[in-house]
Amino acid sequence: MSNTVKTENYLNNLIEKSYDAQHGYENAAEVVDNVQLKKWFISQAQRRTEYAGALINEMNNVNGEAHLSGSFTGDMHRSWTNLKAALSSNKEETILEECLRGEKATIEEYENVLENKGELPPTIVSILQAQKDEVQSTVNTVKRLEDIADDLDR
C-alpha cells in the first residue's frame, strides 16, 4: 500500500471521528439545560468542524478523496447518550461522561495514526499533533465540568 493511500485512510478515519464529535457535541447542546454548558458544547462542535476542514484540506493536498460524514458507531453512541440522559437524574453529568468517553476514543485514534507518522507528510503530522493536544485539553476540561456537575447534584 502506497504512502498516499495510507495517508488517505488515516485522514479519513480522523475526518470521520471529527464529524462524529461534531454531531455528538451538537446533540449534547440540544439535550442539556445549562446555558453555559450548551454554549461550550456548541463551541466544541464548531472546533470539530474546523478539525475536519483542516484534514480535508490536507487530503486535497495529497489528491485524496475525503469521506464527508460520521460513522454508524458515532450514530449509535449518540443514541445511547440520549437514552442514558433521559433516564438519568443528572442529565448534564451523564452527557459529560459520554463526551469524555468519546474524546478518549478520539485521542486513541490520533495516537494510532501518529504511531505511523513516518508515513505521513510533516505538515499533516503537525496538524494531527496539534489537534490531538487540543482534544486532550478538552478531556481535561470535560473532567472538571463533570466534577462541577456532580457537585451540583449533591
N, C-alpha and C positions, 0 to 999 in steps of 0.2 A: 504494500500500500504506500502510495507516494505521500510525501510530507504535506502536499496541498490537500489531499483527500483527508488525511488525519487532522489537519488544521480545521477543515470544514466540519468534520464530525465533532471535534472538541467544541468549536464555536457554536454549532447548532445545539448541542446539549446545554450549553450555558445560556443561549438565547431562549431556549425553552424554559429553563429554570427562571430566567428573568421575567418572562411573561407569566409563569405560574405565580411568582412572588407578587408581581403587579396585580394580578387578579385577586390573589389572596388578601393583599392589603386593601384593595378596593372593597372586597367583600367584608373585611373586618370593619372598615369605616361605616359601612351600611348597618352593621349589626350592633355596634356599641352605642351607648347613650352619652358617654362623657365627651363633651365638645372638644377638649384639648386632645384627647386620645384620638378622636375622629380626625382632627386636623393632622396629627402626627402620622396616622395610617395613610392619609391621602398623600402627604409629602413622601412617604416611603414608596407608595405606588408610582409616583412621578419619577423618583430616583431609579426604580427598576426599569421604567420605560426608557430612561436615559441610558442605563446599562445596555439594554437590548439594542438601542440605536448605535451605541459605540461599537458593539460587537458586529452588528450588521454592516457598519461602515468598514470594519476590518475584513469582514467576509467579502465585501465588494472589492477590496484591495487585492485579495488573493484569487479573484474571479470565481468565488464560490457561490453557492446558492443557499440563501438563508431560509430557514423554516420560520414562519412568522406567526406562530401560535404556541400556546401552552400545551401541556400534556394531559392525558387521561388521568394519570396519577394525581396531578395537581387538581383536576376537577373533583376527584374523589376526596382528596384532603379537604377541600373547601366544603364539600357536602358534610363530611364528618365534623368539621369545625362548627358548622351551623347547627347540626344536631346536638353536639355537646353543649353549645352555648344556650340552646333552647331549653335544655334540661338542667342547666347549672343555676345555682343561686347567685353566683358571681360571674356574670357574662364576660366582663372585661378581663378578669383573670384567666378564664378559660380560653378566650381568644388570644391573649398574650402567650399562654402556654403553647398553643398551636403555632403561633408565629415563631416562637423560639425553636420549636421542632423543625419547622420549615427552613429557617435560617441556618440551623446547624447542618441540615442536609445540603444546603447550598454551599456552605463552606467546604464540606467534604468533596463536593463536585469540583469546586475550584482547585482544591488540593490535588485531586486525582489528575486534573489537566496539567497543573503546574509541575507535577512529578515528571512530566514529559516535555518540559519547557525547551529542551534542546531540539525538539522537532518543530518549534514554533518561531516565527519571526520575533525579534526583540521588542518591537512596538506592541505586539499582541501580549507578550509576557508582561510588559509594563502595565498595560491596561488591566489585565487579569489580576495582577498582584494588587493594584490599587482598588479594584472592585472587591476583591476578597477581603482586604483590610477594612474597607468600609462596611462590608457585611458583618465582620467580626465586631466592629464598633456598634453596629445595630444590635447584635446579640447582647452586648453588654448593656445597652440602653433598655432592651426588652426585659432583661433580668431585673433592672432597677424598677421599671414600670410595674412588673409583676409583683415585686415586693410591696410597692405602694398600694396596688390594687388589693393585695392580700391584707395589708394593714387596715385599709378602709373597710374591709368586710368584717373585721373583728369588732 
